[in-house]
Amino acid sequence: MDCQYRGMIVGMPSLADALAAGPVVLDGGLSTELEARGHDVSSALWSARLLRDAPGAIVEAHAAFAAAGAQVATTASYQATVEGFAAAGVDADEARRLIASSVVLAREGQDAGQGEGWVAGSVGPYGAMLADGSEYTGDYVDAIGVAALRAFHRPRMELLAEAGADVLACETVPAAAEAEALLAEAQALGVPVWLSLTTVVDDDDVPRTRRGERAADVFAMAAGVDEVVAVGVNCTAPAAVGPALTAAAAAGKPVVVYPNSGEAWDAAGRRWSGPPGVSPDAVPTWVGNGARLVGGCCRVRPADIAAVVSALP
């Protein structure tokens, strides 16, 4: 089913036009910021719980990133699905309202922080809804299949687009089959998206999806899709960004890069471990190699985004 994409603030250029003019700064880890501000994000709903329980906190976190220089606010919908809310006792109508509200809250936070920018509706992978760390393995894709993945993603993508998101951030995608499903739905809906994989680098320095496919082959799937405004990586260690950026740039689209801090997520213990490694010193190189959407993911806070802004060439 097609939905009517309502889009951005009147007078703002499209994100695609802005990317043609130069780099655009993304925000950082919304859940990280909420947790740092004293909110519990340890449930299966992650930051989406606060759409129901503390929406004002989400606005404040968005505002902090906007004040730091982020031009794109990414909604608190990464782990927000009708199925996930149902497991938490939220009925379907209320779940749909909460998912749509994530766009409104992002816009409010952006207005409070700097007054204008774009809102990216976060579309996390199927594994995020499972809340078992499988978004970092993609183990579920063979059992589910592309058709079922399309059916899973469609309602949230429709809700976010209809609520006025400027772009859909199809992010932390661990496998080619899920990328295929998301691209097909983007075409069916006719809304702008970016496709961001979570990747690793093999022993031959080849970037691969968490499922093991060559990242370049997945990026190539997006090359001819007009709805795709950028391809790239997120929730990837900063040290692994370089090879992935090269693979993404070969698709002929602007590149999106927003790594995590370099720490590792322990799904069983639900905690981060290891030393952080994100550094703004890498930003000029990323931009020089084609990155046009630059920011951070997990464990990247407003001060880190301010440093990214200062490092832009």
C-alpha positions in Angstrom: 0.0 0.0 0.0 1.3 3.4 -0.9 1.3 6.1 1.7 1.5 9.8 1.0 4.8 11.1 2.1 4.3 14.4 3.8 7.9 15.3 4.4 9.8 18.2 5.9 9.4 21.7 7.2 8.3 24.2 4.5 11.4 26.1 3.2 13.9 23.4 4.2 15.8 21.8 1.4 15.4 18.0 1.0 18.1 16.0 2.7 19.2 14.7 -0.7 19.8 18.3 -1.8 21.6 19.2 1.3 23.9 16.2 0.9 24.7 17.4 -2.6 25.9 20.6 -1.1 28.2 19.2 1.6 28.3 17.1 4.8 25.4 16.9 7.2 25.8 16.1 10.8 23.8 13.3 12.5 23.1 12.9 16.1 24.6 10.3 18.4 23.3 7.5 20.6 19.8 8.5 21.8 19.5 5.6 24.3 23.0 6.3 25.6 22.0 9.9 26.3 18.8 8.9 27.9 20.6 6.4 30.1 23.2 9.0 31.1 20.3 11.2 32.2 19.1 8.6 34.6 16.5 6.7 32.6 16.3 2.9 32.5 16.6 1.6 29.0 17.3 -2.0 29.9 14.0 -3.4 29.0 13.2 -5.2 25.7 11.7 -1.9 24.4 15.0 -0.1 25.0 14.5 3.7 24.5 11.0 3.1 23.0 9.7 2.5 26.5 10.1 6.2 27.1 7.7 7.1 24.3 5.0 6.0 26.7 6.6 6.6 30.1 8.7 9.8 29.7 8.3 11.5 26.3 9.6 14.8 27.7 13.0 13.0 28.4 13.2 12.1 24.7 12.6 15.7 23.7 15.4 16.8 26.0 17.8 14.3 24.6 17.1 15.3 21.1 17.5 19.0 22.1 20.9 18.3 23.6 22.2 16.7 20.3 20.7 19.6 18.3 22.4 22.1 20.5 25.7 20.3 19.9 25.3 20.8 16.2 23.4 17.7 15.0 21.3 18.6 12.0 19.4 15.3 11.9 17.4 13.9 14.8 16.9 10.2 14.7 13.6 9.0 16.3 13.3 6.8 19.3 11.7 4.1 17.2 14.6 1.8 16.6 13.1 -0.9 18.9 9.5 0.4 18.6 7.2 -2.1 16.9 3.5 -3.1 17.4 4.7 -6.6 18.3 7.3 -5.3 20.9 4.8 -3.0 22.5 2.2 -5.9 22.6 4.7 -8.0 24.6 4.8 -5.1 27.1 1.0 -4.9 27.4 0.4 -2.0 25.0 -2.5 -2.5 22.6 -2.0 -2.1 18.8 -3.7 1.3 18.5 -1.7 2.8 21.3 1.5 1.2 19.9 0.9 2.9 16.5 0.3 6.2 18.2 3.5 5.9 20.2 5.5 5.0 17.1 4.1 8.1 15.2 4.8 10.3 18.2 8.5 9.6 18.0 8.6 11.9 15.0 6.8 14.7 16.8 9.1 14.4 19.8 12.2 14.5 17.6 10.9 17.6 15.9 10.2 19.3 19.2 13.7 18.5 20.5 15.2 19.8 17.3 13.3 23.0 17.6 14.3 23.5 21.2 18.0 22.8 20.3 18.6 24.8 17.2 15.4 25.5 15.4 15.6 23.5 12.1 16.9 20.3 10.6 15.7 17.0 9.5 14.0 14.1 11.3 15.1 10.5 10.4 12.6 7.8 11.4 14.6 5.0 12.8 13.8 1.6 11.4 15.7 -1.0 13.3 16.2 -4.6 12.1 13.9 -7.5 13.0 16.5 -8.7 15.5 16.1 -5.5 17.5 12.5 -6.4 18.3 13.7 -9.8 19.6 16.0 -7.9 22.0 18.5 -10.8 22.1 21.4 -9.3 20.2 20.5 -11.0 17.0 20.7 -7.7 15.1 24.4 -8.3 15.3 24.2 -11.8 13.8 21.3 -11.8 11.4 20.7 -15.4 12.3 16.9 -15.1 11.9 16.8 -14.1 8.2 16.9 -17.6 6.7 14.0 -18.8 8.8 11.9 -15.7 8.2 12.6 -14.8 4.6 12.3 -11.6 2.6 8.5 -11.6 2.2 7.9 -11.9 6.0 10.6 -9.2 6.7 8.8 -6.9 4.3 5.5 -7.5 6.1 7.2 -6.9 9.5 8.8 -3.6 8.5 5.9 -2.1 6.4 3.7 -0.9 9.2 6.4 1.1 11.1 7.8 2.5 7.9 4.3 3.7 6.9 3.6 5.2 10.4 6.9 7.1 10.4 6.5 8.4 6.9 2.9 9.5 7.5 3.9 11.2 10.8 6.2 13.5 8.7 9.7 12.0 8.9 12.0 13.5 6.3 13.8 10.3 5.7 13.7 6.7 7.1 16.9 5.5 8.7 17.0 1.8 7.8 19.8 1.1 10.2 22.0 -1.6 11.9 21.0 -4.0 9.1 22.9 -7.2 9.6 22.1 -9.2 6.4 21.5 -8.9 2.7 18.0 -10.4 2.9 16.8 -7.7 5.4 18.4 -5.0 3.2 16.5 -6.4 0.2 13.2 -6.3 2.2 13.8 -2.7 3.4 14.7 -1.5 -0.1 11.6 -3.1 -1.6 9.4 -1.5 1.0 11.1 1.9 0.4 10.2 1.6 -3.3 6.7 0.6 -2.5 6.1 3.5 -0.2 8.0 6.0 -2.3 9.8 7.6 0.7 13.5 8.6 1.0 15.6 6.3 3.1 19.2 5.6 3.9 20.5 2.1 4.2 23.0 1.5 6.9 24.6 -1.9 7.6 26.4 -3.0 10.7 29.6 -4.5 9.5 32.9 -6.2 10.4 36.1 -6.6 8.5 37.4 -10.0 7.6 41.1 -11.2 7.7 41.5 -9.9 4.1 40.3 -6.4 5.1 37.0 -7.0 3.3 33.9 -5.4 5.0 31.1 -7.9 5.5 27.6 -7.8 7.0 27.3 -9.5 10.4 25.8 -12.4 8.4 29.0 -12.7 6.4 28.0 -11.3 3.0 30.2 -8.9 1.2 29.0 -5.4 2.2 29.8 -4.1 -1.3 27.3 -6.6 -2.8 24.6 -5.3 -0.4 25.4 -1.7 -1.1 25.1 -2.4 -4.9 21.5 -3.5 -4.3 20.7 0.1 -3.4 22.5 1.7 -6.3 19.5 1.8 -8.7 16.9 2.6 -6.0 15.9 6.2 -6.4 14.4 6.4 -2.9 17.9 5.7 -1.3 19.6 9.0 -0.4 22.7 7.4 1.2 24.3 4.0 2.0 26.8 3.2 4.6 27.4 1.9 8.1 26.4 2.4 11.7 27.1 0.6 15.0 30.4 -0.4 13.5 33.7 0.0 15.3 35.4 3.2 14.3 38.5 1.3 13.2 36.4 -0.7 10.7 34.8 2.4 9.1 37.5 3.0 6.4 37.0 -0.2 4.4 33.2 -0.1 4.7 33.2 3.5 3.5 35.2 2.6 0.4 32.7 -0.3 -0.3 29.7 2.0 0.2 31.1 4.8 -2.0 31.3 2.3 -4.9 27.5 2.2 -5.0 27.5 5.8 -6.4 25.4 7.2 -3.5 26.3 9.6 -0.8 27.8 7.7 2.2 26.4 7.7 5.7 28.8 6.9 8.6 27.9 6.8 12.2 30.0 4.4 14.2 29.6 3.4 17.8 32.3 4.3 20.4 34.3 1.1 19.8 33.0 -0.6 22.9 31.4 -4.1 22.6 27.7 -4.8 23.5 27.3 -7.9 25.8 23.7 -9.0 24.9 23.5 -11.5 27.7 24.7 -9.1 30.4 23.0 -6.1 28.6 26.1 -3.9 29.1 29.0 -2.3 27.2 32.6 -3.4 27.7 36.0 -2.4 26.4 37.6 1.0 25.9 35.9 3.6 23.7 37.7 4.5 20.5 35.7 7.1 18.6 37.8 10.1 17.5 36.9 13.2 15.6 40.4 13.1 14.0 39.0 10.5 11.5 36.2 12.8 10.3 38.1 14.8 7.7 39.3 11.5 6.1 35.8 10.1 6.1 34.4 13.2 4.4 37.3 13.2 2.0 36.4 9.7 1.0 32.8 10.4 0.3 31.0 10.5 3.7 28.1 13.1 3.6 26.1 12.0 6.7 28.4 11.8 9.7 27.6 11.2 13.3 27.6 8.6 16.0 25.7 5.6 17.3 25.8 3.8 20.6 27.8 5.5 23.4 28.3 8.7 21.4 27.1 11.7 23.3 26.4 15.4 22.5 29.9 16.4 23.4 31.2 13.9 20.8 28.9 15.3 18.2 30.2 18.8 18.9 33.7 17.5 18.3 32.6 16.0 15.0 31.2 19.4 14.0 34.4 21.1 14.9 36.4 18.5 12.9 34.5 18.9 9.7 36.8 20.2 6.9 
